[in-house]
């Protein structure tokens, strides 16, 4: 058997969202040393109503769980059943995620080495599909008593693994399991438990070497998974190889969600200038195109000189001057604009595009400058920077999936004023808002995310 202790786990729940729905039944089949089999299961009172469709699917009714223990009451038993074992489940992200959320609601962590039988089936039978549980039952002639009940489905998983060892060579199974379970190979200068205390939560992380300034700053909606990915030997990039050789410690900051992580990452990269954040550091080079009212070539305006209340006639944002020039070339090709009039080349007579018959002729007097300029503005319209669409300061509310962390990100005129985690921080920012420079990077983030965010007006202009 591929591990000395294996826990086959299945859950029944009130729905599909681990952050909002709850567990109604837990079933665990534990195998020790490949032979000793123990079973444990319990209905769970979800402390909420089970939807009718879920009752019909699982056969678990509100009446059945009314007198059942809550998850708090069985948490120790569940932890004991999976302690030291490989956690095996079908679509394991679902079951593992639900248990992590249930334990988190109790203020407890829950971690395990996880093996998904969907992935295992796909790896061992790549030519055969589908790989859902009903398909595995039919393909491997598994007994399916108590289907859609937690213990019944956990037993099916145990049967499936037994069938694998009958049909496949041990070495092939063990290799497949090893590939799925393969964890990150931590740099030797980091302690073996460096990832153990890192949560599966949104936030930012900093890698440090021997100096006080970080080597790298990153963000993720799942800090543990993202940090581990840096050390995955199978997918490690050349940059990650160099970085891993220098890391001596890791620091993290949790946030309520992705927006908070993005804002904090942007701030840290621009202020600390980590050596390995070359791509993110280039955001400081972002520019906008300025198109004057009168005919003349567009100008390239750096982010740090743009005024938030003067965005008219500005187009972008572009990651660099080079990207802005590429955008001008693209609109020139679409609208038959003149390269000379756009400042893309310096020459007398017909521009290069005119010689290819892709310019309407502003460079040779065939098109009046004003007409060409009007067509340029029309062609660039999709890039126009938008005016601030709110009356004064707003807050964007962001909460972690299980409600443990709530943050209010405050903005005015596309500028990030700060993030409040309680009322005192909120009033401090509102009463004495910091002077914030316009930032094309923050503008880009907000234009994309504000339309689907929870907005709270905080003050009027």
N, C-alpha and C positions, 0 to 999 in steps of 0.2 A: 504494500500500500504506500502511496506517495507521501504520507506523513504519519507519525506515530499517534497523533490525536486529530480526529476530524469531527467537526460538528456540522451535520446537515440541518439547515435551518429554513423554516418557511413561516411566513406570517400571513394572517388575514387582517385586513384593515378596513376602515370606513371609506376609503377613497385612495386616490393615486398620489396625492401631494404630501410628502413627508412633513413639510412644515406646518400644514394645516390639518391634516387628517390624523387618525389615531389607530393604534393596534387593537384588534379585537380577539386575536388568538395567536399563540406562539406554539410551534411544534419543533422539537429538536431531537434528532437521532445522533447520538455520539458514539464514535468508534474509537477505541483505544487499542493500540498495538495490532490493528487489523483484525481483531477477533472479538474483543469484549464490546458488546453492544448494549447501550442503555437508551431508554426513551423517556422523554419528558414533554408534557404539553399542558397548557392551561388556557381557558378562555380568559379574556381581559375585559373589564368594564372600561369602555373608552371615555366615559364621562360625557358622552354626547350621543345623539341619535344616529343609528345606522341607516343610511339611505335604503329605500325599498329595493332598488336594483341590486345593491350589494347583498342585502338579505337573500334575495332570490338566487344570486350566484353562489354564495357560500353556504347558505342554509343556517347562518348564524343570525338570530333575531335579537331585537332589543330585550325581549323577555329572557332569553338565554343568558345574556351578559349582565342583567340587572343585579344579580347577587354574586357575580364573579369578582375576583380581586382586581384592584386597579393596577396599573403598571408599577406604580411605586411599591406596591405590596409584593410583586414578584420579581422586582429588578435584581435582587441579590441572587435569586435562583437562576435567572437567565444568565447573569454574569458568570456564575459558577459552572453552568453547563457548557459555555464556550471558552472558558479559561484555558489558555495554552493550546487551543486547537485551531486548525485551519477552518475558517468560517466558509462553508460551502452553501451556495444558494443559486437558484435559477433566476436570471436577471438580478444578480447579487447586489447591484447598486440600489435596487428598490428595497430589499429587506434590510441590508446593512444601513442604508440611509434612514429608514424608519426607526431602527433601534438606536442609532446615534441621536436622533431627535428626541426620542423618548427619554433616554438617559440625560440628555442636555437639559430637558425640562426639570429634571431633578437636581441639576447642578453637578452632574457626574459626567466624566468622559467615558467613551467606549471606543476602543480600537481593536482591530484584529487583522490578521493576514487573510485576505479575502480571495476566494476562488469562485468564479462564475461558471456554472455548468453550460450556459449558452456558449460562452467563449471556448470552453473545453470541447464541446461537440463540434463547433465550427473548425477548430484546429485539427481534430482527429478525423473528421468526416467533411473535408472542405468541398467535396463534390456532391454532397447530399444535403438537401434542405427541405423544408424549413427546420428550425432548431427550437421551436417552442416545446413546452412540456408534453402536450398531447402528441406531437410528432415523435418525440423520443419514446413515449409509451408504445406507440404503434410500431416504430422501427425496431425497437429492441425487445418487444413482447414483454413489457413490464406489467406487473399487477397494479391495478389502479383503484384499489378500494379507497373510499373516503376522499375522492378527488375534490379539490377546492377546500379541503380542511387542512389545517396547518400540519398536523402530524402525518396525515395521509400523504401529503405532497412531499414532506421531508423523507418519508420511507421510500417514495419513488426515486428520489435523488440517490439514495443509498443503493437501491437496485440498479440504477443507471451506472454508477461507478463499478459495481460488481460485474455488470455486463461488459464494461470496457475491458476489465482484466481477463474476462473469458475470451474476448474477441481480438484483443490487441496485445502486442508484446509489452511486457512491463516497462522496458526501456523507452518505448515510444510514448507510453502514457506519462511516465515520470518526466520525460523531456518536455512534453506539452504542458504539463502542470508547472514545471519549472519556469517555462517561458512566461506563463501567465502570472505566476507569483513573484517573478524576479523583481526584487525591490531595488532601490537606488544603491549604488556602490558609493558610500560616503567617502570623501577625502580622508586620508589617515589622520590628518591634523584635527579633524572634528571628532567629538565624542560619539560613540556608537549610538547613543540615545538622543542625538541632536534633533531628530525629527519628532520624538515622542511627545513633546509638549507643544508642538505647533498645531493649531486647530485647523479643522476643515471649514474655514470661515473666510469671508472677504477681508482684505487688508493689504498693507504694503510690507515689504520685507527689505532688509538691507544686509548685504554680505560685506564683512569687514576682513581686512588682512591685518598687518601689524601696525598700520597707521590709524589715526583717529577718524579720518574721513572714509566713508564706505567705498568699496570697489564697485558695487553695483546696487541699484535700487530697482525693485520690480513690484508689480501688483498682481492680484488675482482674486477671483471670487472663491477660490479654494487654496489657501496658503500652503497647506501640507502637500497637496498634489503638485502645485506649481514648483515649489522648492525642490521636491523630490525629483521632478523632471530634469532639473539642472544636472543631477548626478546619475541619470539613467545611462548606463554604458552603451546601450543599444542605439540611442538617439543623440548622444552628446555631440554638440558642435565643436569646432576647433576653438571657438571663443570660450565655450563652457569648460573645455579641457584646461585652458590656461587659467581661467577663473578659479576652477576647483583646486588648482595647485596652490593658490594664494589665500583661500578662505580660512580664517581661524575662528570666526564666530558669526552667528546669525542673530539678527534682531528683527522683531515683527511689531506691527501696530495693527490691531483689528479695526475694521470699520463696519458700519451697519450694512453697507452694500457696495455695489460696483462703482457708483458715482463718487462716493467718498474716497474709495481707493484710487480712482483715476485722478481726482483733484490732489490728493496728498502725494501721489507719485510725481505728478507734474511739478509740484512745489519743491519736492526734495531734489529732483534731478536738476532743476534750474538753480537751486541755491548751493547744493553740495558738489555738483559737477563730477559725478562718479566716473572713474576712468573707463569702465566697460559699458557705459550707457551712451555710446556714440550716436545711435539712431535717435534716442529720446533727446539727447543734448542738442541735436540739430533742430529741434522745435524752436529753439531760440532764434534760428535763422528764418523763421516764417515771415512771409511778406504778403502784401496786398498790392494789387495794381491800382494806381490812381489815374483816372481818366478825366482830364479837365473839361470844362464846358466848351472851350474853344478848341479847334482842331490842332492837335499836337500829339506827339508820341506818348503812350502811357509811361508813367513813372513807376518805379518799384519802391514801395514804402515799407520800412521795417516795422515789425509789430510794436516795438517799444516807443515809437514816436506817434502812433495812432491815438487820437482822442476818441473816447467812447461816444461822445455826443456829436462827432463829425464823421459819420460813416458814409455819408452820401458821396457818390462818385468813386467809392472804393469797391474792389472786386477781389474775391479770394475765399478763404485763405489758401495760400500755397506754401508748401513745405520749404521752399527755397526760391531764390531768384531764378535758378535754372528751371524749376518746375513751372514757374510763372511764364517764362519764355516759351516753354513747351505748350502751355495752354494757349498762348497767343498764336503760336504756329497752327494749333488745331483749329481755332476759330477762324484764322485767316484762310485755311483750306476749305472750311465749311461755307464761308461767306464771300469768298473771292476778294479778300482784303489785301492791301498792299504791304509787302514786307518793309519797304522803305518808310512808309508813313507810320508803321508800327514800331519803328526803331529796331527791327530785327536785322537789318543790314544797312550799311552805309555805302551808297553808290549813286552816281548820277545816271539819268536815263532809266530805262525800264528795269524794274526789280526782277529778281530771280523767278518769282511766281508769275510775273507778267510774261516772261520769256517762255514759261510753260503753259501760258494761256489760262492761268488760275488766279489772275488779278484783274479786277474790273478797270484798272488803268489810272488810279490816282497818281501814280508815279510819272505818268506821261501826259497828264492833263486831260485824260479821257473821262475822269470823274471828278467833280468839284470836291475840294477838301471837306466842306461842311457835310456833304452827302456821305462821303466815306466815313467821317467821324460819327455820324448818326448811325450808320450800319454797324460800326464797331461797338457802340454802346448797346445796340440791340443784340449783337452776337454774344456780348459778355453778360447779358442780363441775368442768366442763370447763376452767375458767380457773384452777383451783387450782395454786399454785406447788408444784413438786415438791421433795421433800427430796433432798439430795445422795445419789446412788445408789451411791457407792463408799466403801470403807473407807480414808479418808485421801487422800493426794495421788496423782494419776494424771498420766501423760504421754500426749499425743496425737502420734503420729509422723506426719510429713508429708514426703514426698519429691517433688522435681521430676520431671517425666515421664522425663527421661533420667538421673536419679540424680546430677546435679551438685550438688544442694543438699538437705540433710536437716536438718529442724528438729524439736525435741521441745518442744511447748507444754505447760506444766505448770499444773495446776489443782487447787484444793481448795475444797470448799464453794462451788462455782460461781464462784470468784474466779480470775482469771488471775494466776499467780505470776510468769510470765516465760517466755521462750523460750530454749532452749539449743541451740547449734550445735556444741558439742563437750563432752567430758567435764568440763573445768574449769568451764564455765558451768553444766553440770548440777549438779555438786556444790556450787557456790557458792550456787545457788538453794535446793537441798535443805537445806544446812546453816544457812543464814540466810535463810529465806524472808521476803520483804518483807511488811509489813502491808498487806493489800489489802481495800478496802471492797467490799461487795456492790454489784453493778452490774446493773440489770435488762437493760441492753443486752447485756452479756456473757452473762447467763443465757439470754436469748432466742437468741443465737447457738449456745450449747452445747446447749440442749434440742433444737434442730433438727439439729445436726451430730454430736453424740457417738454416737447410735445407729449411724451408719455409719462411724465413725472407727476407726483402729487404736489401741487403748487399751493402755497399759502401766502396771500398778500400780507406784508408786514408794515408797510408805510406807503404814503403817497408822495409823489414828487413835490 
